[in-house]
């Protein structure tokens, strides 16, 4: 069979990209070989040199793959399946980059790119642990690169090729469309992104998550290297900056995801406990627990078993999160999860390998790492240790519920997820948060080792008393506050006051700036969560059960403390912006505009319409609004007529329209050419209403150069219209559209989130503290190494 000579395809970039995938595999294997030798003998300079060379070459290859894929996306080369599936010419340029990680191949590639880039830093600073650290990193990189192979053999698949041509995708190979050498000229555009992802935060949120995932491997790698070497203490100082970096990056990614959900989703909140959100939260909780265990080992030279287990579990949870979101197992429970494309086996292998490896090493080094007795109850060690365990229990509760689809798949059961997900998780997680707050607050007044109980009481009495007073006042002021919320408020205020005291050297003259700032930010974050989401007010509520309100154009309506006026709409490409003015009524009866919100509806016939909220951010709280109903633009004319229905209309038939009886009297062709590229069909109508005289009109249907246009006639003094929509398949029959003049209106939901600014301020302060901690620990590690 003769091969088809396709026109316009750009094959060179794809061939180069596939070559780099195999190049990255080969250099990774060679680097692994030399780093295994270096792990056995840390003084082997030849192994160190060649290990670094091949690791650098692999990283360059992986980055090269990413640059080629982005080049294809940016230039809209739709002959490539990945580009066709995830990009579109209609997308604004600022969102094109999001197409890179919109699919499985791009997201795994992004993860590998970040690991490779961070790995250069680890390679140059790990010193005597370099062999073990880079050995672990290279194994992970090799697994991630195999996700891009796209090799199929004997019914078994390894990864999928990001550079596969659209015509070579399995379901397309027998399609006659792709037998046309010029098929590419017939593809006008790609599918594009899910409209939900066209948001500035989604340009930053996924990369931050993947940076957090990428940096999480390095504490794991240092832990494994120290176990291989048999030195339980040397690895702690260089690992602390990596662990703090992972916590910071993944935490920022989580907060940005919450901010995106707040701006773009209509569940009315910051955190919906979606399974994919949960899968990213759990590694972060375990990392925070690991950090406190590691600080205990660093300060007290104890509790190494816990430190190794928590650090290993942090990255194991990252891999498990990837399995949950990318294996298809959550496909029916989360809108964010990927479908199953055959990578489940690879992800499970990845998970098992990185779980079994630390178990073997811990068993092997059990004589070196001795178990310690439990610390004294009244000591910072006790509080930090049990605080870490509380965080682990919180993570376990989240991941166990999120993993119900996995349990059902393994056990053949049909356990159902909670119906009220938000209330279920909030109820479970509040006691954990409360305990963490109290333990955190007390720990800042307690030193390592033995403590003077009387001095402790003297220091803690005022923060406890103030916190108790605030909680009691809050409970009586807010009549809807539950007792558990009051106790939670007490713990939050206690955290904030103790963090301020610690930072200001009110606790025995000791201070740790980064820890004090981080804990203060954490307290403010929790305060924002409690005050905001326990007091959300639905301003648009009408009656005991209705949460929406209808706004008629140019008719102000009282909503909460405002008068709200729907003043019209404007259209930008595929998005309709609805302008809603919030007014205040002065003493003279006049309305004055306070601010305007423009919630939008983004129309997408393939992926569904997206309702984007709009928010007015104020110090005391946010006014949050989204549209629950609006007429589609195509169904409404500029002068207020909306389509109320369609009907088949045959010769001799009558049709009742707004009280008028309409007859189709004749149907004829008035103009055409020899090849019927240009054609005009006319329909003669007559109608009568009540005792009025008979009126007549003509409907036309014009085809000109493949462009169709139907005319309309007005009935009942311009209150109704009939439009020639199409030609029916029935002889002597046309399809008409019925249009009636309607008042323009929308239905909206308006919420008020009080004091949510505390949540954002707390987040910023918390991550400032973590950033300071990264620099502080990095400086200490560098000084120690020198």
N, C-alpha and C positions, 0 to 999 in steps of 0.2 A: 504494500500500500504506500502511495506517495505521501510524504509528509506535507502538511499545510504550511505555506510560507505566510506567517502572520504579519500583519502590517501594524507598525507603530508601537510595538512592545519594546520596553527598555529592559533587556535581559542581563546586561552586564552588572548592574548593582546587585541584583539578586544572586548571581553566580559568585560574586565577590563575597557577599554576606555568608552564603553557605560554606565557602572556602574558609572563612574566618571561624565559623563554628567548629569545623574539624581541626583547624589550627589551634584553637583554644583548648580543645580536648587533648591534642597531642602535647602541647607545651605544659598543660596542667599535669598530665601523667609523668612527664619528665621532671617537672618541679617536685612532684610528690616523691619520686624515686630518690632525688637528692636530699629532700628534707627528712625522709625516713632515715637516711644515713646520718644526717646531722643530729637527729633526735637520739640516735644511739651513741654519738660522740660529738658533744658540743664544741670540740676544738678542731673539728674537720673543716679547715678553711676552704678546701676545694668544693666540698658539698654545699657550704654556705654560699659561695660565689655562684655556682651553677643553679642552686635552688632559687636565689634571688633573680638571676637572669631569666629563668623560665617562668617564674611567677610574674615578673614584669611583662614578659612577652604575652602571657595568657591574659593579663589585665588589659594590655593594649588591644589584643584581639577582641575581647568582650566589648570594650568601649567602641571599637571599630564597627562591630555588629550593630550596636545601638545607633551610631551615627548614620549608618547606611539605612537602617529602618526609618529613622526620622527623615532622612532625605527623600525616601520614597513617599512617606506620608505628606510631607510638606509640598511636594510637587504633584500630589494627587495622581500617582501612577496606579490607576484602578485595575490594571492587569494583575496586580498582586492581591490575593484574597484578603490578607490582613488589612491592607489599605482600603479596599472596597468596603469591607465590613465595618470599619471603625472611623472613617473620615468622610468628609463631604466638602464640596466647593462652597456650600452655603454657610459653613461654619466660620465665625470670626477668627482671624489669625491668632488672637490671644488664646483661643481654646484648642487650636490644632495640636499643641504639644500633649494635651490630655489624651488624644487618640493613641499616643505611644503606649500607654499602660492600660488602655481600655480592654485589651484582650489578655488571655493567659500568657501568650508568648512574650508580649511586651512587658508584662508585670514581672515575670520570672527574670527576664533580661535586665530590667531595672534593678532588681534585687542583687543580681550578680554584679552589675556595674558598681553599685555602692560598696558591696563587700570587697571587690577588687581594689577600689580606690582607698577605702579605709585600711585595707590590708597592707598597702605600701607603708603606711605609718607604723603599723604593728611590726612589719618586717624590719624596719630600721630601728625600732626601740625595744624589741623583746629581749635582745641580748642573749643570755645563755639559754633562755626558753624558746628562742626563735624556731628551732627545729620542730618541737612539739606543737607550738602555736600554729605555725604555717602549715604543718601537716594536716591539722584539723580543718583549717580554712580551705586548703586545696581540695580536700575531700568534699566539702560542701559546695565549692565552686564547680567541681566536676559533675556533681549531681544536678546542679542548676543548669549547667550547659547541656546536659542530656535532655533537659526539658525542651530544648530547641532543635533536637535532631530530626524528628519526623521520620524515623526509620520504622518500617513495617515488615515483619518477617514471621511467617508461619502463624498468622493470626494474632501476633503480639506486636504492640506498638510502643515505641520509646519516644516520647515527646511529640511535638508537632512543629513543622517548619514555618517560621515567620515569613519566609520568602517564597512559599508555594504560589504558583500562578493560579488565578481564578479558574482558568480552564482545566487545570489539573486536579482540582478538588474533586473527591470521589463522586459526589452527586451531580457534578457538572460534566464529567467526561463523556457521557452519552448524550448530552444535550446538543441538539442540532444547531443551536444558536452559536456554539463555539466552533463549529465547522466552517463558519464564515471567516475568511482570512482578515476581513476588516471589522470583526466584531467589536473591537475596542472603540471604533468611531461611533458605535451605537449606544455605548455606555456613557450617558450624560453626567452621571453623578454617582457617588457612593451612598451607602446607608447612613453614615454619620453616627455621631455619639447619641447615646440616650440623652434626651433634652435635660434631664436632671443633672447631668454632669457638666453642662455648659454654665459653669459658675466659677468666678475667680478663685474661690477657696479650693475648688477641686483641681486647680492647677498646682496647688501647694500641698493639700492634705495627703494624697497618695504618696508622693515622694517622701514626705516627712515620715509616714508610717514605714516605708521601705528602708529609709535610713535607720529608723529605730530597729527594724528587723535585722538589718545588716550589721549594725554595731553590736547587737545582742550576741553574735557568735564569738566575739573576742573574749569576754569574761569566761565563756564556756571553754574556749580554746586554751586560755591561760590555766584554767583549772585542770584540764586534761594534761597539759604539758607538765604542770607541777607534780601530778600523780605519776606520770611517766618517769620523771626525774627522781621522785621520792623526797622532794623538799616541800614541806607543807606550808612554809612561811614566806619564802622569797617572792612568790607570785602575787601576794596581796596588794602591795603598794602599787605596782604598775597596772593592776587590774581595776582598782577603784575608779580611776578616771574613765575607763571604758564603760564600766557599769553605770556611772552617773550620766555619761553621754547617751547611753541607750535609753535610760529612764527619761532623760530630757527630750530626746528626739521623738520617741514613741509617745510620750505624754503630750508634746506639742501637736503631734499628728492626731491624737484622740480629741484634744480640745478643738482643733480646726474642723474635725469631722462633726463635732457637736455644733460648732458655729455654722457650718454648712447646712446641717439639718434644721437649725433654727431659722436660717434664711430661706431655704429652698423647699422644705417639706412642710406638709400641712397637718402633722399630728399635734402641733401646738406645744412645742417644747424643745429641749436641748438634747435629751438622751431618751431614746425609745426602747432601749434594751433589745435592739435587733440582734439576731444571732451573729451577724458579721461584726457588729460593734462589740459584742461580748467577746468574740474570739480575739480581738485586738486588746481588749481591756485586761484579760486574764494574764498574759505575759507581763504586762506592766505591773500588776499587783504583785506577781511573784518576784519580779526584779526589785521592787521596793523592799520586799521582805528579805531578799538575798543581800541587798545593800546593808541592812541593819545587822544581819548575821555576820557579814564580812567585817563590818566595823568592830563587832565584838571580838572576832578572831584577831584582828589587827591590834586592838587595844589590850586584850587580855591573854592572847596566845592560847586560846581555848576554843572549843565548840567547832572544830574543823569539819566534823562529819556534817553538821547542819549547813555550814557554809558551802561545802562541795555539793551537797544535795540540792540546795536552793539555787545555786548558780547554774548547775546542770539543768535543773527543772525549768529555769527561765527560758533557755533556748529550746528545750524540748517543747515547751508550750507555744513558742513561735512556730515551730514546725507543725505542731498539731493544729494551730490556728490556720495555717496554710492548707492543711488537709481539709479542715471543715469548710473553708470558703472556696476551695478550688477542686474538690473531688465531686461536686454535685450532690453531696449528701444533704446539704441545706437548701437545695434548689426549691423545695416546696414551702420552706419556712422563712425565707429572707429574699427580698427583692434585690439585694446586693450581691448574692452569691453567684459564682460561675456555675455553669452546667458541667456535667461529667464529660470530658473529652478523652478519657483513657489514661489520665495521669495518676489515677488512684494508687496503682501498684507502686509507681515510683515514689509517691509521697509517703506511702506506708513503709516502704523500704528505707527511705530517708529517716523517718521517725524511729523505726526499730534500731537502725544502726547507731543513731546518736543517743538512744536510750540504753542500749546494751553496753556500749563502750564505757561510759562512766561506772556502770555497775561492776564490770569486770575489773576495772582499775581500782575501785574502792575495795573490792574483795582482796585484790592482790596486795594493796598497801594497808591492810587492816592493822598490821602490827605497828606501822609508823604513825597512823592516825588513831590515837587512843580516845575512847569515849570519856567524857568528863561528867562529874557529878553536876546535878542541877544547882544553879546559883542560889544565893540567899534570897529569900522573898523580898526583903527590903533593900534592893540594889538596882542600879541602872541595868545591869546584865539581865536580871529577871524580867524587867519591864520591856527591854528591847527584844529579848528572846520570845516572850509570849505575845508581844505586839506583832512580830513576824509571823507567828503561828496563827494569830487572828486574821492577818492578811491572807495567809494561805487558805484558811477555811473559807473566807469570803470568795476567793478565787475558785475554790472547789465547788461552792454552791452555784456560782455562775456557770462554770464549765460543765458541771454535771447536768444541769437543766438544758443548757444549750446543746448538749450531746445526745439528747433523747433520740433524734433520728439515727444516730450511730448505734445506740443500744437496740433500737427497733430492728435495724438492719442485721445486727449480729445475732440477736436472740429470737428474731421472728415475731416480736411483740408489736403491739399497736398503742404504746403509751402516747397520750396526747399532750401537747404543750399547753401551758396555762392559757386560759382564754383572755383574762385581763393581765397581760404581760407586765405592764408598767407597775401596777399595784402589787403583783406577785413579787417581783424583784425588789421593789422598794421596801416591802414588808420584811423580806429576808435580810436585805443589806443594811437596813438602819441599825440593828443591834451591833453589827460588826463595826460600822462607822462610829457608833457611840463608844464602843470599847476602845477602838484605836485612838479616838480623841482623848479619852480619860487617861489611857496609858501614856500617850504622847505628852499630855500636860504634866502628869506626875513625874515622868522621866526627866524633865528639864529641871527638877528640883532635887534630884537624887544623883549622887556620884557613883562611880564604879567602886566596887568593894563595899566595905562597911560604911554605914551612915549614922549620924546622930539624929535620932527620931525627934527630939525636942527642937533642934534647929530646923528640921524639915517642917514641922508643924508651924513654927514661927514664920517661915518663908511662904508657906502655902495658904495660910489662913485667909489672907486678904483676897487673892484671886478666887478662892473657892467661895468666899462670902459674896463678892461682887457678882460672880457668875450665877450664884443661887438667887440673888436679888433680881438680876436681869431675867432669869428664867421664870420666876414667880410673877413678876410684873407682866412679862410677855404672855403668860398663861391667862391672866385675868383680863388683860386688854383685848386679846384675841379670843373671843368667845368660842370660836370653832377649833381652837388648838387642842390637839389630843395630848394626853399625859406623856406618851412616848416622845412627841415632838418637843415638849417642854424639857424633858430630860436631855434630849439631843441638843437643844439650845444651850442648856447648861454646859455640856461637854465642849461645844463649839466655842463659847465665850471663854471657857477655861483654857482651851488651846491657844486662843488669840492672846489672852493676858499673860500666860506663862511664856509664850514665845517672845512677847515684847520684853518681859522681865529678863528672860535669858539673854536676849540680844543686848539689853541695856546694862548687863553685868549686875543684875539684882540677885543672882543666885550664886552666892559664894565666890564672886569675883571671876567666874569662868565664862567664856563666851566663845561661840563658834558662829561667825557671821553668816556663812552660807546656810548652815542648819537652821539658825534662828529665822532667817528670811524665808526659807522654804516652808518651815512649819507655820509661820505666820500666814503665808499665802494659802497654804492648805486650809487653815482655819477660816479665812475669809471666803475661800471657795465653798466650803461646806455651809457657811452662813448664808451665802447667796443662794445655794441650792435649797436650803430649808425655807428661807423667807420668800423666795420666788415661787417655788412649785407647791408649797403648802397654801399659798394665798392667790393663786391664779384666779382672775375674775373674768367671766364671760360678759363683755359689755353688750353684745348683740342678743343676749337672751331675751326671748319673748315667751312668757308663760313658764310653767314649771318644767317643761321638757324641751322646748324649742331653743336651739343655740344659734340659729341663723336669723338674719333680718333682711327684708327686701328693701332695696333703695331704688326709688323711681327717679329718673333723670330730672334734675333741677327742682326737686321737692325736698327741702331740708327736713331731717328727721332727728328727734332727740335720741341720743345713744350715750348712756352714762353721763358724764359731765359735759358732753359736747353736743352740738348739732352737726349731723353728718349729711353732706350733699354729694350725690353722684352727678358729676358735671360733664361726663362724656368719655370718649375713648380715642386712642390713636393706635395705628398699626405700624409696626416696624418689622419688615420681613414676615416671619411666621409667628410673631408674638404680638398680642393685643394688650396694651396698657390701659387700664381703667382708672380714671382720675377721680379720687374721692377726697373732697375737702372737709377738714374738721374745723368747725366754726364755733365761735362764742357769741352769744347774744348780749348786746349791750343794753343799758337801761333805756336807751331811746328806741329799742326794738330792732335796731339794725344788726346784721350779722357781720362779724369780722373774722377773717381767715386766720387760724392759728398755724396750721400746717396742712400739707397734702400728702396722701399716700397713693402709690400707684401699683397695686397688686396686678399681676399679669397672668395670662393664660398663653402658654406656648403650644401651638397646635402641631401635632405630628401624627400623620395617618398610620405610620408603620409601628411606632412604639407607644402610641397613646399620648393624650394631651397632658401637659404638666401645668399645675396651678402653683405659681410662685408667690409666696407672701411678700408683703412689704411691712417695714417696721419703722416706727418713730422712736428713736433712742433718746431717753431723757434720764436725768439723774435719779428721779424717784421711781422710774419704771418705764417699760416699753409698751407702746400701743402696737399691737400685732394684728394684721388683717390679711385674710385671703378670701378668694372668691370660691363659692361653692356652686354657683350656676351663672352662666351668661350665654346669650345666644351666640352661636358661631358666626363669624363675620360673613361667610358665604351665604348664610340664610337671611341676612338682613341687608336691605338696601340703604343707601345713604339718607334717604328721606323718610326712614322710619317704617317701611314696609317689611314684614317678616313672612317667610314661607310657612303656611299653616298646613300644607299637604300637597299631594299630587294625585292626579286621576287620569285614567284612560278615557278618551272622549272620541266617540265614533260618530260618523255621519248620521244625522237624524236623531241622535240622542239629546237629552236635556240634562243640565247640571244645575244644581241649586248653589248659588254663591251669595252669602250674606243676604238672603231673602230674595234675590233676583233669580229668575229662571232663564238659563242661557241655553241656546240651541246651536249645534254645529250644522250650518246649512250647506256648505260646500267646501271642497278641498281640491286644490289644483296647483300644478307647477306653473309658475309665472316666468321663470328664467332658468336656463341651463346651457352648458356647452356640450360639445360632442363626447368628451370623456368623463362628464359628470364631476369634474373637479370644482365647478362652480354651479350652484343650484339654489333656487329659491322656491319654497313651497308656501302657499298662502291658504289660510283657513278663514272662511267668512262666518261670522257669528252674528246672532241677534239675541236680544234679551229684553225682559220686561219685569218690572217690579210693581206689584199691586195694580193700581189704576193708571200708572204712568204709561206714556206712549212707548211703543217698541223702538229700541235703539239698536244700531248695528255697528260693527267694527271688524277690522281685519287683523289677524295674527299672522306673522311671517316667521319662517325658519330658513336662515341663510347659511349655506356652506360656501366658503370662499377660501381657496388655498389651504384646505384642511382646518380652517378656523370656523367654528360654529357660533351663531348668535341667534337668539330667539327674541321676538318683540313681545310686547304686552299691551293689553287694553285695560282701561280703567272703567270700573263699574260703580254704581251707587254714589255718584258725585265725588269720585276719587277716594272712597273709603275701602275699596277692594280692587284687586287686579288679577287678571289671568295672563299667564305667560306660556308661550309655545316652547316647551322644554325639549321635546325629542319626538322622533317618529316611532310609533309602536310597530311591533312585528305583525300585529293584526291588520288586515286590509282595511283601508278607509278609517284608520284610527290614529290619533295623535296623543301624546302625553302632555298634559298641561299642568302648570304649577299654580297653586292658589296662594295669593299673597294678601294679607290684611294689614291695615295700618294699626300698629300697636305702640303703646308707650314703651320707650326704652327703659329697661330695668336690669338690675343684677341682684343676686343673693350673696350675702357675705357673712363671714364670721369674724368678730372682732374680740380679741382677748387683751387683757392687761396683765403684764408680768412685773410685779413690784420688785424693786431693788435688785434686778438681775445684773446691774452693773457690778455688784459685789462679786459675782461669779467670775466675770471677766478680769476684774482687778486682782482677785485672788489668784487666778491662773497666771497672770503676768508676773506677779510677785513671786509665786512659787517657782517659776522657771528662771527668773533672775537668780534666785538662790541656788538652783541646780547648776546654772551656768558658772556662777562663782565657785561652786564646789568642784566642777570639772577643772577649772584653771588652777585652783588651789592644790588639788590632788595631783594634777599633772606636774606642777612645779615641784612638789615633794618627791614624786617618783623620779624626776630628772635629776634632782639634787642627790638622791640616794644612789642613783646609778653612777653618777660622776664621782 
